[in-house]
Amino acid sequence: MNLPTTRTPPVHAAMSQWQWQHGELRVGNTPVSRLAARVGQTPFYAYSRELLQARVAQLRAVLPAAVKLHYAMKANPMPAVVQHMATLVEGIDVASAGELKVALDAGANPAEISFAGPGKRDPELVQAVAAGVLVNVESLRELPVLAAASQALGLPARVAVRVNPDFELKGSGMKMGGGPKQFGVDVDVVPELLNFAAREGLAFEGFHLYAGSQNLRAESICEAQQKSYELALRLAQLAHTPVKFLNLGGGFGIPYFPGEQRLDLAPIGANLAALSERAQAELPQAHIVIELGRYLVGEAGVYIARVVDRKVSRGQVYLVTDGGLHHALAASGNFGQVVRKNYPVAVAWRAAGAAGAEEREAASVVGPLCTPLDLLGDRMELPVAQVGDLVAVFQSGAYGPSASPQGFLGHPACVEVLV
Ligand SMILES: *Cc1c(COP(=O)(O)O)cnc(C)c1O
């Protein structure tokens, strides 16, 4: 790319990886106004192939070669994204038979697909055995179903035990371990599970531990990985066959809000290198896997909406856009935020051109829904925007349309493009 591109002022670390030209955001090599015309409508999500690739490359640069990288596709299940990711990572983690279908259609290798989730229905378990993927067992109930499917199909039922860790991932946006949880099985249930699997001829492959999500503290992630490894090592002694698969989880976060710093990958890479060296001696047949969702895709996506009205209420400016929480629940602050904060938002293109772009004002960016929850940016300092301009919500590549109530209020469904 030899374009004379400029970058936005570093308002937020998230924006600095995107390119701008003459005050207009570009996705891949395409100006966002042209992309909107190509898509044929606003609002839409745009994901960048180039940024997805760059993110995986950054990780590869610090992870030991022996550690396998899996993409947890619930973060962004768009088929084209999954297909692209399947060419970049070793495996795909799915959480339903629906996701399993998308992963298989995308060409992911079934040997490197794993299936986790607390309420797998019987037909989903049968589908997993038929597909030849690894099932992360989360309940004793799943075992006889898997054994019967294995018998009926004449195929091995590949299983790993998802263990509810007896510790938590400190400082996580969402905790998924430590204390009572619906995920995995408690440590004291593992022996019974392993015995059942051995007795019924299930193909035991290893352990899956997942302690939490959206963490920006490298030391917390290292600590959780260390503890996960130690726990797996103890449990491996109870297994009847060697551990071949050891999923140490993920939880890598991305910066969304002012003041948040990017996760420091170097210590995590060093820690995993040390663990993988230990594993060579202590669990010689095991592959260490980490599974990441948000970290791989979150920063590679923007949500683009058009200003359809500009209103002033008691002195406060409202930019009313055609996009909102029905497509972008997380950006509206209603998907797991305790105190609402603004995602990074920018004016991505001005219908009148860049002239006057330096003029700024405090404005709230809202959606078209009849609820005060439909807020994309609360009193943000933005260039003065008019009807017809395009607004971008950054850090929108993960937990977007598939995690939003699209049917709410009957607006058009969301469109996604991979550029
Ligand atoms: C949700 C989930 C992930 C992905 O979490 P991110 O925060 O998007 O990285 C990975 N593994 C399991 C088991 C999950 O439930």
The ligand as a Gaussian input file, in Angstrom:
#p B3LYP/6-31G(d) Opt

LIG

0 1
 C      -16.413000     -17.364000      25.386000
 C      -15.355000     -18.352000      25.451000
 C      -14.130000     -18.112000      24.813000
 C      -13.830000     -16.818000      24.110000
 O      -13.735000     -15.755000      25.009000
 P      -13.076000     -14.390000      24.528000
 O      -13.204000     -13.489000      25.697000
 O      -13.875000     -13.931000      23.353000
 O      -11.677000     -14.680000      24.163000
 C      -13.187000     -19.083000      24.852000
 N      -13.415000     -20.262000      25.473000
 C      -14.571000     -20.531000      26.099000
 C      -14.756000     -21.830000      26.761000
 C      -15.578000     -19.587000      26.120000
 O      -16.724000     -19.860000      26.735000

